[in-house]
Amino acid sequence: MSALDRLTGDAQTFLDKVWASSVHVHRTDPAYGAEVLSLAHVDHLLTETAIRAPAVRVARNGSVLPESSFTRGGSLAGKPLTGLVDPVRLMRLHDEGATIVLQGLQRYWSPVGDLVAELELELGHPCQANAYLTPPGAQGFAVHSDSHDVFVLQTHGTKMWEVHGEGGPGDLLLEPGVVAYLPTGTPHAARAQESVSLHLTIGINQLTWRSLLTREVGRLLAEVPDEHLPAGYLTDPARLADGLGEHLAAVADAVRHLDPAALAAAQAEGFLAGRPPRLAGALLDRDALARGILADTRLRRRRGHPCELVDDGDTVRVLIGDRALRVPARVRPALEHVATHHELTPAALAPLDVESALVLCRRLVREGLLEVAR
C-alpha cells in the first residue's frame, strides 16, 4: 500500500476530488501511526540522544518559549556545543502545560523520513514533518492557519481539533489511526484530551503553476537588456513605446517557442535531483557485498528512492534522487525490472547474464537504490 493510500484511503480519488480543495478525514490502522512515531520513540529522542534546538521548540498558551528555557551547553572532543536539550527542564515545562514540538523529523527519524520521501514521490511536492507532544488538557497554539497543506496523523492519545470551514467552526476528534488533511489557509486549533497527545503533521510545500511559469518567464526576462529608459519620457511617454514594443514582442516570441514537454521533463528531473540522500543501512549493505551476493540473493528497493530512466543516446541515466547514474543502454530492460519491483534477485534481471546482473546489482546497492534484504 502506498503512503498516500494509507493517509487517504484511496490515493487516486483523493487526488481527483479532494486534493488542495477541502478538509478530508480518513481512518487507517491505529498501529500504523505508532510504527511511524510512537510515544516511546519521542521519549528516546528527547531523553536519550543529543538532540539540539532548533530540532526542538516549546510552546505554551500560544507563545513559543525561548530556547534558553529548555537547553544547556556541553562539549564534545573539547569543543563547545550549544542548544542541547536539557530533558529535566524540558519535562518540567511539559508538566506545566507546554507543548513540545519536534521539527524537521524527516531529517533524523527514519520511519518519518521514509513516509515523507514516499509522499514526495507520489505528490511531486516537497514535504516536511513536525510532531507535537501536548500534555493532558493543554493547547499549544491559538487558532491559526498554515501557508501549506498538511496531513495530521494522530499516533497517541486524543486531541480535539477546532477546524474552521465554509460553514463555520466544527469539532474533529483525532485518535490513533485517524488522519486529517487540511488545505492551505484552513484556520484550526487543537487541545489534548484526558491523556498526553502526540500527533505528526506532514506539511506539503506546494509547487504552483505560478512559480513554474515565473521561473521560466523570469529566465527570459533576464535576457532583456538592463539599459536605462530614455530621458524625457515623463512628459512624452511615446519615447518608451517603440522600445517597449520591441522588448515585449521579443519576450512574447521567446515564450511561444518554449517547449512544454522539455520544461515538464526538466521540472520532474530537477525535483528528483533535489531529494536528499537516503542511505540508511549503507554499512550493512557494504558488509553484505564484501561477503558476496549470489544470483538468488534477495534485494529490495530502498523506500522513498525514485528509479526513473532517461534515455540519452547509447546510455541511460537512472534518476535515484540526489544524483543520477549513467549506465549502458543495453541494460535498460534490467533496470525496468528494478523500477517496477519492490523485491528482486539478480537472476531476475533478464536479458543480462548472471555475472552482468551481479555487477549491476552490486553497483545499485553501493549507490543506495537497492538494499540487501535482511
N, C-alpha and C positions, 0 to 999 in steps of 0.2 A: 504494500500500500504506500502511495506517495505521501510526502509530508503534507501537501495541500489537501489530499483526501482525508488525512487524519484530522486536520483542523477544520474542515468544512463539510465533511461527509460525502461530497461529490464535487471534485475539483472543476469539472467542465461546466456543471450547472452554476457553480459559484462564479466562475469567470464570465459566463454568458449573461447572468441575470443579476448578480449581486455586486460584483467587483466595483469598488470605488463609488457605490451609489447609496447603499443603505446598511443599517445595522443587521448583522446576521449572527445567530446563536446556534451552536451545534454541540451535541453531547457525544463525546468519544470515550474510549476505555479509560476509566479512572486511573488505572495502573500506568498508563502512558505518560501522564504528567510527572509522576513520581520517578519514572525511569529517566526522564529528561532532567528534572531538577527537583529533588526531594528536600524536606527539612533537614535531613541528615547531611545531604550534600552541602547545603548552605552553612550548616554548623561547622563542617570540615573547613570550608573556605574561610570562614570568619575567625575560627579559633585555633586552627592547626597549620595555617600557611602564613607566609609573609606578605599577605595581600596589602596593597597600599592605596591610598587616595591618589587619583580620583576614581579608581575602580569601585570605591565605596563612597556613598554620601548618605547623609542622615537628614530627615525632615520631621518636623513636629508642628502640628497646628498650622499647617500651610507655609511654614518657613523652613528654609534649608539652613541647617546649623553649620557653623564654621568647622573646617577640618580639624582645627586645633582642639576641638571639644572631644574628639574620639581617636586621635592619632598620637604617636610618640616618635621620638627619634631612635636611632640604633646605629650599628656599624656592621660592616661586612668586609673581611680581609683588611681591616684597618681604615676603611673608607666610610664616611658617614652616610647614613640612609635617613631620609625624611619621609613623613607621611605614612609610616607603618601603622596599621590599625591596631589599637590597644583593645583587646577583647574585653577587659574588665570595664573600661569606661564605656565601650560600645554597648555591652549588656546592661549597664546601669541606665543608659539613655533609653534603651529599648524597654526596660522595666517601667520607665517613667512615661511611656506612651509614644516614643519616637519610632518612625518607620525607617528601616534600613534598606537602602537601595544598592543593589549590585549592578554596576553599569558596564556595558560592553561585554557581557558574559560570553558571547561567541568567541572572544579572543582568548579565554583562559579556562573554559569548561567545555570539554569535548562533546558531550551529548547535545548541548545547546548549539555548539559550533556546527555539528552535523545537521541539525534541524534547520539552522539559518542558511547553510550552504545549499541544502536541497531546495529550500523555498526560493532562494535567489535564482537557481537554475530553472525552476518551474515558472516563476513570475517574470524574470528578466529585469528585476528591480533590485537595487542594493537593500539589504536588510541588516538590522542590528537588534540586540536583545538586552533588556534590563529585567531584573527581578525585584519584587517589592515584598519585604517581610514586615508585617504590621501586627502589633500586639492586640490582644482582645479589646474590642470596643473602640479602637483608635482609628483616626483618619489622618493620613499623612498630608494630603493636599486638598485645597478647596476646589470648588467646581472650576474646571479649566478645559481647554481643548488643545489638541496636538496638531502640529503642522504636517503630520504624516498619518497614513493609515496604520492601524495597529490590530494585531491579534492578541487577545488576552487569554491565557491558559491558566486556570486555577489548579494548583498542584497540592495544596494542603490547606485545611480549614475552609471557612466560608467567608465571603465578602459580599455585602450589599452595594450594588452599583446604582447610582442615580444617573440615568442616561437621558439627555435632552434630545428629543426628536421633533419632527414636524408637529406632532400632536401634543407637545409639551413634555415635561419630565416624566419618566417612568422608572420603576424599580426593577432591577435584574439581580437575582441571587446567583452568584457563581460559587460552585462547589467543585471538588475534584472531578475532573473529566469534562467539565463544561468549558467551551471555548466561545468567546465573543469576538466579533470583528466590528471595529468602529472606524468608519471612513474619516478622512481628514476633516478637522473642524467640528467634530461631534463633542459638545460640552458634556463633561462627566465628572463624577467624584465617587469615591468608594470608601466604605467603612467596614472594618473587620467585625465579625460577629462574636460568638462566645469563646472562640479559641484563636490562637495565633493564625494569621493568614499569610500564605505565600502564593504569589502568582507571578507568572512570566509574561512580559509583554514583548512582542516582536514588532518593531517599527519598520514600515516599508517606506523607504525614501524614494518617492515616485520619480521616474524619468518621464518627462512630458513631451508632447508634440512641440510645445513652445520652446523648450530647452534644446531639443534636437534641431529645430529649424534656426533658432538663434545662433547655435554653434556654426551651422553650415553657412547661413547667410552672413554671419559675422566674419567668417573667413574670407568671403568675397568682398565685404565692405573694407576689410583691412588692405585690400589691393587698390582702393581708391586713393589717388594722390593726396597726401596730407599737406596741401598747399593753402596759402591764405585766400580768403574770399576777397573779391575785388573791392577796392576802396570806392566809396561813394554809393554803395547800394542802398543805404538808408533812405536817401531821397530819390533814388532811381532803382527800385527793385529789379527792373528789367535787366540790369547789369548781371544779375545772378542767373537769369532764365536760361540763356544758351548753355552755359557751362553745367548748370544743374540738370538740364535736359539730357546732355551728353552722358553725364555720370549715371543718371537714373537708367537711361537706355542700356548702358554697358552692364550695370548690375542686373537689370531685368533679363538681358540676354544671357548672362552667365548663369542666372537661376534657371532659366529654361533649359540650359544644357547640362544641369546636374542630372546624374543617373540615379534614380531612386533605388534600383536594385543594388548598385555598388555601395550607395550610402547605407542601405539597410544591412548589407553584409559587413561593412566596416563597423557599424554600430554594434552588431552582435559580437564580432570578433573583439572589439575594444572592451566590451563589457566582460567577456570571458577572460580576457587577458588581465583584467583588473582584480580578479579574485585572489585572495591571499593564499599562500602555500598551505597545503593540507598534508602533513607528513606524520601524523600520529602512528606510532609503531614502526617507524623507519629503521630503528636499530634492530628490532626483532626481525624485520624483513631481511636486512643485510646479513644477519646471523643465519637465517634460513637459506639464503643464497650461498653463503660460504659452505654450508653443509651439503648443498646441492638440491636442486629441484628436478623432478622427473616428468615424464610425459603425462603421468596421471596425477601430478600434484594439483590440489585444488587451490585455485586463485580466485580472488574476489575484487570487483571494482571498489575502490575506496569511496566511501559515502561522500556525496557532495562534490565529487570531481566530474567535470564535463568530459566528454570524449567526442569532440566534433572534428570531422575530417574535411579538409580543404584541399582540393586538387591544385597542384602547382607544377605543371609540366610533367617531368619524369619523377617528381617526388610528391609526397602527400604531407601536408602539415597537420599535425594532431594537436588540437587545442585542448589542453588539460587544465586550464585555469590560469595560474600565474605565468605560464610560459607555453611555448609551442615546440613540439618535437618535429623534426623533419626525417622522413623515412622514405625508402624507395616505393614507387607507385605499385610495384608488383605485390606488396604485402597488404594492399588496401582491403581485399576480401577478408583477410585475417583480422584486420582492425575493425571492420564492420561487425564481425562476430563479437569482438571485445566491447564495442559500443552498445550492442543490443542485449548483452547477457550480464546479469549480476554476478554469476559464478561460472567459472570455466576451467578447463585444463589445457595445457599446451597441445595435447594431442588433438583437441577440437579445432585447432586453427588451420583448417584446410584452406587453400591447397599447399600450405607450407609443409615441407618435410619436418620430421620431429626435431632435428638439430636446429633448423632455422627457426622453428616455433619456440624452442627453448631460448635461443639468442634474443628473439623479440620479447619474450615474457620477462627474461631477466632485466632487460632494459626498462620495460614498463614498470616493473617492481621498483627498480632503483629510482625511477623518476617519480614514483608515488601514485601513478594511475591505478596500479594493481597492488594488492597485498596478499601475502601468503595466508591462507585460511588456517586459523588456529582454534 
